[in-house]
Amino acid sequence: MFEAATVLFCFADATDADTATLTPLTEAGFGPWRDAQPADTASHLAGIGFEAKAGQTAWLPGGTEVLVGAGDGTDPMAAGDLAHRLPERSFRLGNDAVDASDWALAWGLGAYRFRRYRKPTREPAKLIWPDGVDRSTVTATLEATYLTRDLINTPTNDMGPPELAGAAVDLADAFGASCEVIEGDALLASNYPLIHTVGRASANAPRLIDLRWGDPAAPKVTLVGKGVCFDTGGLDLKSAANMLLMKKDMGGSAHVLGLAHLIMATGLKVRLRVLVPAVENAVSGNAFRPSDILNSRKGLTVEIGNTDAEGRLVLADALTEASTEQPDLVIDFATLTGAARVALGTDVPALFVNDDGLADDFAKAAEAARDPLWRLPLWAPYNDLLKSDIADINNTGSTPFGGAITAALFLQRFVSDGIKWAHIDLMAWNRSAKPGHPKGGEAMGLRAAYRLIADRFAG
């Protein structure tokens, strides 16, 4: 059984004898606050250079109150590293200079540590739940994020296709959902040839995970996540350096399972379906080859230009199946291309959308959730770059330029006309630690997607 980290270890319900006060101050509010304090307090703060800049902290004499700089007050992650910067004691929010819900969420996001293989050297400080905070929503959001991070951080020897399927089954059991797993050669019998072909070279058989939850009469929302549990590149082998982070190549599947957790935990009135093709892109005598022509679930033939472009192959079969029910919305998450990272860096996922209204709503949701996404175009003329002389389509573009776009255009070929679809190409990894974002596996675009679904279908 996969056990995600609990989130409540960094919160407390009530004060105790060792509770200190946490006083956030913006730069604009610091001057008036300081002027109202005793002269020795103002002198102390001047001596240590505290000006309420974002990230600054200052203990007041007596050791029961700590000032925290909130900068201009707009950074939602201002509290994102406090749980490990402050000592192991409890803290209560001492004023209303900041949004308490934002601070509680940031506190919890920054408190996370991956604990499966090594015990942390210390426990985080605890935040007393501030008054007025929607504890259930903050908790569910943190649980979803922790689940996503834990799944990504777990190496493939403990998070291969069988374990990823087990995590989905555990999630379904926790919320009374159903979860079917099609495994190995049964994929061929069920007409998922691309998923089977990509995963057949591994000792761990490929799988399609299919989770369903909610009222069948509710709006249908289908999530599809790339579940490549390790990517060697196949016969087009990656370099050793480029393989080091390939345990995170199932980051898309981690996101859709985390998002499913959040949807189910908050009880959104949707009919949820989650599809995860779970495979390892391995090398063996039966690995698929460059120039092979493969059949797909949709009936299109695919020429293999590169075996390291395997994620779009398994997603193609899953998106074809997602389209069969004509859902109201399909969203896929995938660690799909390095080209998206070249275009937008590692912190901003690329968003491709086939409907302008949906794109506008996604932008609003991302801004409201403080969870950035950036739209790139489904530039139709680039479809010519995917042409094959002997098959319906090639899995790679004829040029490396615009690689994120050609990958998205490939996926679009497997989404039925009339279905609103969004594709999120993301890093799923923090290369270094920042407030609220510890180094390692990361949820990106998850809160934005949840906000979009809630706004569209749950009022």
Helices and strands as residue ranges (DSSP letters): G 8-10, E 11-12, E 20-25, H 27-35, H 39-48, E 57-59, E 65-69, H 82-85, E 90-93, H 100-111, E 126-128, H 135-153, H 161-175, E 178-183, H 186-189, H 193-199, E 207-213, E 220-225, E 227-231, H 240-243, G 246-250, H 251-266, E 271-281, E 293-295, E 301-303, H 311-323, E 329-334, H 338-344, E 350-353, H 356-369, E 374-375, G 380-386, E 393-394, H 403-412, E 421-425, E 429-430, E 440-441, H 446-457
